[in-house]
Amino acid sequence: MSRLKLSTPGVILFWLVVAVVLVFAGWTAFSEPQYLYTPVDGWSRGRLVVETTLREPAHLLLDEAGRSYILYANGPQNSMSIHLLALDASGAEIWQRELAGGVPEPANIRLLRSDDTLHLLWLSEEQIFQTAVDTNGDQVAAIEPVSFPQALTTFDAAMMAGELQIWASADFSSPGLYVRRGNGEPLLLDEEGFAPQLQPDEAGALHAIWQRPLSSRSRSIVYALVPPAASEPLVAAPITEIDFSRARLRGPWFAVAGGYGYLGWTIDFIEDLAAGQSDGQYYAFRLDGFDGEVGNLAIPYRRVRDYELEPAGLLAGPRAALPERLGRRATPLEAAPLTPGPGQGAEGMMALRVSVEYLKSRQASQVALFYWEDGEPAGYQLLTFTSSASLQPALAQNGAGTVALTWLEGTAGGTSQVYFASTAPATIAAYEKLTTQDIGYFLAESLAGMAQSVIFAPFAFAFWSVLPFVLLLLTGIWRQQDPGWRDPAFYVPLLLAIVLFWGGKFLMLREAWTAYVPFSAWVPVIPDSMEALLKLAVPLGIGVVALFCSWYFTHKRLKPPLYIIFVIYAAVDTLLTMSIYGGYLYNAF
C-alpha cells in the first residue's frame, strides 16, 4: 500500500489550510457571538448590546421615533452600577450612561417614559429609589428614595395622565398593598394584597392585578381598573384562584389586549409521582365582566418548522399554530407580558422562557412568544435557537406595532450577555448581514460538535462492519488470492460488503437521515430550500469521499487485499458519518 508523502506541496498546503481554519475557529470560540439567529421571518437577528451581572430582564422601552432604551446593571451584587443604553431605529448605539453607582443588590428595575423624560426606578435594601433623565441621557432629577410605610419586596409602576404611579408591597407573609400617585403620600389599597402588576392601555386607563393569600399554597387574584380620571379603582374584585398544593408557583404574569385580560402561571410539582413536572396555565377574562376560562400556557416541545399564521395587529412576523393536543409540551419558566399600545389591536402577547428540544432528546432553554386574540390562543413563535440557556426575556412596543425584545445569554463568571432583537425594518436590514465573526462562530460550533459526536465512531464501526467482514471472510475461502483491479470479480465481494455496511447504517440512521438536516445543530441559517438537498447530498458525499480514500491508499498496488480496502472505506465513512449524525443519535450536543 502506498504511503502519503507529507512533503508534497499539496499536502503541506492542505495542512496549512487546516491550521488556519482551526486557529480562526478557536479565536472565534473564545469570544461571544455578536449576533444570534432568530428563526422567524419578521424579526431581526439578536445583537449583543451590553453585558450585565443582574439576574433580571434588561428592561426595555421604545418610543415613536423608533429609538430603544435598555436599562441594566453591572458590578458585584453588593455594589452595582445602573446603566441606560439608547439605540436608534436601526439598532445602533446612540449613547450609554451610568446613572447610579454603589447600589446594593438592585431588583425590579423599571423604565418608564413621560413626554421627553425617562423615569428609572429600582428596589434596593427593601426600599424604592427613583431618578430621571432626558432622551439625551442627561440626568434631570437626582436619585432619591420613595417613601413607603413598610419594607418592600416588590413593586410595579406606570405613567397615568403624565403622573407616576407606584404600587408596592412586601411578600405574602407580610401583606399590605400601597399605592403612591405622583408626589402624594402612599395609600393602603388592600391590607391583604401583595405582588402588584400594572398594565396601562392606549385609552389612558390602568389595569392592575395583585395577589391575596388564601393559604400558604393558594392565592386569590384580584383585578382592578383605574379609569383615567379616577383617584381610586372603579372596580376591584377577585377574578380567580390558584391552588398549588405540593407544588411551587411561578407567576402569575399579566397582559391586556382587545378588551381581555390574560393571566399566565406555571406550577412546578415537587412531591408525589408528579415531582419534577410542570403545568403551565392561563386565565383569559373579559375586562368588562370578568367571565373567563382556563387554558394551557404551553407550546410544543419540539422545534418549530412551519410559521403560517399571519399577524393580527402586532408587526411580529408569522406565527405557528398551536395543535389541539400538545402531547409533550414546554411550560414557561419565566414570562414577560407586552404592555398594550395603539398598534397592538386585539392581540395579547407574552415572551416565555421555556425548556424545549434542542436536538433529539436534549433540552435547551429558549425564548418563545405566545399570542392571544379575543380570549383565545392565536399562535406562538420560538424565537431563539441556541445551545446555551436563553433567559429573562423583556418585551416592548411602540404605537406603530413594532415589537422589540431583550434576553440574556450565558452565566459564565456571573456575567450574562444582553441581546436585542426587533421587528423594525431598519433594524432587520442592519442586522441581517453575515459577518466574519458569524462565519467563525458557525465554524467553531460545527467543529466542536463534530469532535464531540465522533467519539461514538468505534461503536458504530463495530456495528456496521460485522456482517461485511463475515462476507469477506466467507468469500475469501474460495478465493485463492485477491483478484486485481482489472478483474470484474474483484468488485463483487467489495460491493456486497459496502451494501451490507450501508444496510447497518440504515438501521441506525434512518430517523436521522429523514428528520435531521446536516449541520443545522450548529448553523441555524440554512435556507429551507437547501434542506432536502443536504439530507441527500451529505450521506452520498460521505460515501464518495470514503471510496476515494480507499482507492487513493491502495490503487498503486496491483492486487490489494479486499479487507484493507474495506477497512479504509469503513473507517473514513464511519468517522465522517458519526461526526455529523452522532450528536443526533446519542444526544451529544
Buried (B, 14 or more C-beta within 10 A) or exposed (E): EEEEEEEEEEEEEEEEEEEEBEEBBBEBBEEBBBBBBBBBEBBBBBBBBBBBBBBBBBBBBBBEEBBBBBBBBBBEBEEBBBBBBBBBBBBBEBEBBEBBEEBEBBBBBBBBBBEEBBBBBBBBEEBBBBBBBEBEBEBEEEBEEBEBEBEBBBBBBBBBEEEBBBBBBBEBEEBBBBBBBEEEEBEEBBEBBBBBBBBBBEEBBBBBBBBBBBEEBBBBBBBBBBBEEEEEBEEBEEBBEBEBEEBEBBBBBBBBBBEBBBBBBBBBBEEEEBEEEBBBBBBBBEBEEBEBEEBBBBBBBBBBEEBEBEBBBBBBBBBBEBEEEBEEBBBBBBBBBBBBBBBBBBBBBBBBBBBBBBBBEBBBBBBBBBBBBBBEBBBBBBBBBBBBBBBBBBBBBBEBBBBBBBBBBBBEEEEBBBBBBBBBBBBBEBBEEEEEBBBBBBBBBBBBBBEBBBEBBEBBBEBBBEBBBEBBEEBBEEBEEBBEEEEEEBEEBBEBBBEBBBEBBEEBBEEBBEEBBBBBBBBBEBEEEEBEEBBEEBBEEBBEBBBEBBBEBBEEBEBBBBBBBBBBBBBBBBBBBBBBBBBBBBEBB
